[in-house]
Amino acid sequence: MVIKEISKQEAYDLVTGAKILACGGGGSEKNAIRNINQIYEKGDYFSIADLSDFKEEDHICIIGMVGGGITTEEKKIVENLSVVQKKPMMEAVKQLENFLDINFSAFVATELGPNNSIIPLMVAAQMGKTGINGDCCGRSKPKISISTTRVAGIPITPFSIVNHYGDVQIVKKTVNDIRGEIIAREASKISGGSVSVARCPMTIKQAQTAVIPNTFSLAIQVGQKIREVNEKGDSPLDVIKEVLPDSRLVFSGKVKDFSRIEKSGFTSGEIILESTEKTKQHLKIWYQNEYLLSWLNDKHYITCPDGFYIIDSQTGFGLTPWEEDFNEGREITVFTRDAPEIWQSKQGLEVFGPKAFDKNWSDYRKSSSFD
């Protein structure tokens, strides 16, 4: 097996690159850096391997966090509980292994994102295993039911849910992936806003039909280039085109307005961008944890599942609606890339196309040309 050791600097670069490619979601950059430091300060390291490096009968699973914004009332549910489980993600893996009576050879990320890319690498390092150089989305997405495994027909169950407070759940079977998402989302709402989930146990042969390959090595390359261009004081825009030659620059301007609502386990809202051209154009983005839909001058524009990268025009760093990144007047540039082939299929678009969010963006339909 060919296993690539990831240096600490490469791990930092992975976070930088993944924050761009994640389309606004994928977990906290601060948590990712803390997790990296925790592993490397102990003398351990991250590692990745390609699916082709394993035997077809080897088993892997998806691991990642589920959660988002919750209400004040939901936060009160856990305010008097003690943290008794400091490594809930590792415990989720162990619970699923015990239930299935198997040992996973490696872990794959639920999505590409700052912390959700680091989590499988961290747990793998702690358990003496490795991470997969790939993920099950190619960007980030708001629900675990939005997954390439669903498109490929790989069951979400059985899956385990563990929180910091000692609750452990094994979900043996669900009606479908959407019901599985609801179960995990409800668990996050009563667990302080997030839970650790190990799901979709599969063989390497199955994984080869679903996992989008080489996304980690791409994110490391993107992050490295952005770091180097900032060290030199050069413009990052040409670098983005260099490292992502299939990307397209679609908008440049400034932040005009930003809104955020935390409810039902999601962080949702609008970002309004205004061009700096004489003929003013405005780009409105709707997000639910991640950038999903947009309107250019009130006409429907970029939509999921395509990549939607909003970066700071001066530094090239990726921006996220989870933090205070969209201050009024900030100069931004937007790039896009076509979604991986699996998402462009009929089934893929049913799972992660714009119509999958009908209920969520119906209030915006009147101002768009989407039909």
N, C-alpha and C positions, 0 to 999 in steps of 0.2 A: 504494500500500500504506500502510495506517495502522499505524505502529509506535509503540508507547508506550515512551518512555525511563523507566527506573526509577531514582529517586534512591537515593543510598546509604542513607538512612533507610528508604525503602521496601524495599530489599533486606534490611536487618535485620528489618523487620516481616514480610517474607516468611518468613524463617527461624523467627521466633517463631510465626507462624500455622501454618506447615507442621509444626512440631514437635507442635502440638496435633492437627492433622488427620491426621497420619501414623500414628496408633495405635501409637506406640512405636518405630517404625523409621525408615528413610529416611536413614540416615547421621548423621555427627557434626555437632552444632551448632558445636563449636569449629572443625572443618575448614571449615564453611560460612562462618563469620565471617572466617577467615583468607583464604579464596578471594575473598570480597567485598573485603576490604581490599587484596588484591593487585591486583585490577582497577581499583578506584577511585583508588588512590594513583598509578597510572600515567596517570590522566586519562581512562581508558576508562569505560564504563558498560554496564549490562545493558539489554536491551530485549526486549519481548514483542509478539507480533502474534497475531491470531485466524486460524484456518484460512481463513476467508472472505476474508482479505486477500491470499491467494496464488492463483496460477493452478492449476487442477485437475491439470495435468500436472507441476507442480513436485514435486521430490523432497525428502523429509525422512527422518530415521531416529531411532530411540530411542537415547539414550546414557545410561549410568549405571554405577555400580560394582556388582560382584558379589562377595560375600564375607561373612565373619562369623568366629565363633570357631574357632580351630584349636588343635591339641594342641602340647605342648612339642616333641615329635618333629618335627612339621610345621614349626614355627618354625625348627628347626635347618637345614632344607633351604636356606634363603636367608641364613643368618647370616654366611657368608663371601663373599657376592656383593656387588658394588658397584652402586649406583644409577646407571644410565646413561641412563635415560629419565625426565626430570623432568615431562614432560607426556604421560603415557600415554593419556589420554582423547583428546587432540587427535590423537595418532598413530593411535589406533584409527579415528578418523573418516577420516583421510587414507588409511589402508590400505584401508578399505572403498570410499572414493571411487575410488581407483586400480583396485581389483579390478573395480568395476562400470563404470568409465569415465564417471562422472557427477559432478556437483557438487551437494551438498545445499544447498537454499535456507534451511533452518532445522533446528533440533533440538527434539525433544520428550522430556520426562522420562519415565523408566520408571515413576516413581511420584511421589507427593507426599511430601516429607520434607525435613528441614533441609538436608542436603547434596545429596541426589539431585535436589532442585529447583534448586539453585544450579549444579550441574555443567553442564547444557546451556546455561545463561545465560553461564557463564564461558567455555566453549569457543566459543560463538557470538561473544562479545565479542572473543576472541583471534583469531578467523578472519574478523571483519568481517561476521558474519551475525546472526541473531536467534533468540530462543527462541519456542516456541509457548505461548500462554496456555491450557495444559491439560496433561494427563498421561494415562498408559495404565493407571491403576488407580483414581484418586480418593482414595486413601489409600496406605499402603505395604503391601508383601506380601513374603514370604520368598523367593520364587523368580521368576526371569525368565519361567518357563513360565506363571506366573499373570499374565496380561496380557489386556487388552481386545482386543488384536490377535489373540490366539489365538481368542477368542470370535467375532471378525469374520472369521476365516479368512485373516488376513494372515500369510504365512510368517515364521518367525523368522530364516531364512537367506536369503542368506549373512550371516554376522556375523564381526566381528573381535574378537580378544582381545589386549590388550597389557598387560604389567606393567612395573614400574619397572626390571627387571633386564635388559631387552633382548629378551625373548621376544615374538614376534609370531605369531599364528595367524589364519588365515582358514578358517572352517568353511563350506565350500561348500553342504553339504546335511546334514540330519539326518533320522532316521526321523520324529521329531515334536518339538514344543517341549519335552517332558519330557526327551528325550535331549539337546537343546541346553542345557537347564539343568544337566544332569549334567556335560557337557563343561566349561561355564564354571565350575561349582562346583569341579570337580577342579582346574582351572587355578588357581583362587584358593587352594586348599589348599597348592599347591606354590609359591605366589608371595607368601608372607608374610601371607596372609589376605584379599587383595583383588586384583581385576583390573579393568581398564577394558574395557567392552564396547560396541560400536556394532552395533546389530542392527535387524531389521525394516525394511529400506529399503522405502519406500512412496511412492506419489503422494499428493498432497493429497486427491484424490478418494477413495482408499482410506482415508486417515486420518480422513475425515469419518464413516466408519462405526464408528470405534473410539475415537478420542481423546475423553476426557471434558473438555468445554470449561470455560474460566473458572476453573479451580482455582487458578491463580496469583494472579489478581486477588482471589479470595475469601480466600486465605491472607494476602495483604497487608492486607486489610481487618480480618481477625481479629487479626493481629499489631498493627496500629495501635491498635485498640480496647483490647487488653490493655495495651499500653504506656501509653496515656492514662489508663486506670483506675488503674494503679500510680502514675503521677505525681500523681494526685489523692488516692490513698490510699483509694479506694472498693473495694467488694466486686466481684470479677470475675464472679460467677455470673450476675447479671442481664445483664451485657454479653454473655456467651456466648449466652444466650437471644435477645438482641437481634440479634446478628450472625449467629446460626445459628437462625433461628426454627423450623426443622423438626427441631431437636435436642430430646432429652428427657433430663432429669436422672433417673438411675436408681439412684444410690447415693451416699451420703455416709458417711464414716467415717475410720478410721485404718489405716495399714499395720500388719499383725500379723506377717507373715513374708514372706521373699523368698528365692528360690533361683535360681542361675544355673549352667549348665553350658555350656562352650564346646567344641564337638565337631562334626566333619564339616562345617565351614564354616558352622555356625549357632550362635547364642546362644539357648539354650532354658532354660525353667524355669517356676516357679510364683510367683504373687503372691497372698498371702492378705490380704484387707481385712476389717475388722470394723466394723460400724456403731456409732455412738455412741448409738443409741436404747436405751431400757430393755429392749425385746425384742431381744436381740442377733441380728443377722443377719451372715452371713459370705459374702463374694464371693471365689471362687477363680478366678484367671485363668491360663490356660496360654498361653505365648507361644513362638513360634519366630521370633526376630528381632522380630516384631510381636505385638500382642495378637490372638489368634485365637479362642479358646474361653473360655467362663466358666460357672461353676456358682453359682447363688444358693441357699444352704442345701442344697447337694448336688443341686440340680435344674438341668439344663442351661438356660442363660440366653442372653446375647448371644453371637452367633457371627459370624465372617466370613461374607460379605463386608461386613456392616454396619460403619459407623464406630463406633469404640470409643475414646472420648477420656478419658484419665485426667489430671486437672489438679491442681495444688496449690490447695487451697481458699482460701489467703490471697492468692496472686498471680495465679492463673489460668494460670500457665506449664505447658506440656505436660511430661509425665514420660516417661522412657525406661528400659527395663530394661538398656540398654547401659552406663549410668552409675550412679553411686551415688545414684539418685533415690528409692529405696524404703527409706529408713531407717525402722526400727520407730518407730511413733508419729506419723509424718507425716500430717497431715490432708489428705485427698484427696476429690475429687468426680468422679464418673463420668457422662459424657454419652454418648448414642448417637444416631446418625442412620441412616436406611435407606440401603442401598447404591444407587448409581446404577442406572437401569433396566437397563442392559446386563448387570449382574451378577445381576439378579433373573430373567433368562431361564433356561430349562432348561440350555442350554449354559453360561451364566455360573455357575450353581450347581455344575455338574459340575467346573468349573475352580477355583472359589474358594469353594465351599460347605464346610460342616463335614465332610462325608464325604470330601472330598479329603485330609483329615488322619487318616484311620482308623488307619494304621500308627503315626502319631506320638502319638496320644492314647488308644490302646487301654488303656493302663495306668490311664487316668482314667475309662473308660467305666463301671466298676462303681459309681462314686459319682455317676453322673449319670442322668438320666431320658431321655437321648437315645436314640432308637431308629433 
